[in-house]
Amino acid sequence: MATITGETARAYNDLVEINKTAAKGYQEAAEGVSSPDLKSKLSELSQQRAQFASDLSRQASQYGINPENESTIEGVVADAAAAVHRGWINIKSAITGQDDSAILGECETGDATALQTYETALRSSELPVEARNIIQKQHGEILSAKNWVTQQKGTH
């Protein structure tokens, strides 16, 4: 079994947090769009991200990492700044009175931020193989979702 370090724990924490934030963001986006098809797909993406967070938390706990409770001094200080960088923090205000295309633009920004977080985690040489496999799979699904959102933005 690979040695689990602070870098691996931080990667799990960041990925769990960004997926929880995305789940909320997609749910708010689903509530804000007018198209029934978009509402359905955005709700689906919200559930997907909640599942990603759950899967990552479960796997992290196998390594003795508890993303729910990991709280370092630097983590607490970085939380407020990180929330903004997760790309979803202002979606509620951004979608008020916006058209579907603008809301999709907010989703696109959130996913771009998530992809960067995944890519940072994947660059770690310390990730256990099983973790790398799950993270790569989720990265691919987020990339597909972002591409779908980008495509929809042009049609709504």
Secondary structure, 3 states (H helix, E strand, C coil): CCCCCHHHHHHHHHHHHHHHHHHHHHHHHHHHCCCHHHHHHHHHHHHHHHHHHHHHHHHHHHCCCCCCCCCCHHHHHHHHHHHHHCCCCCHHHHHCCCCHHHHHHHHHHHHHHHHHHHHHHHHCCCCCHHHHHHHHHHHHHHHHHHHHHHHHHCCC
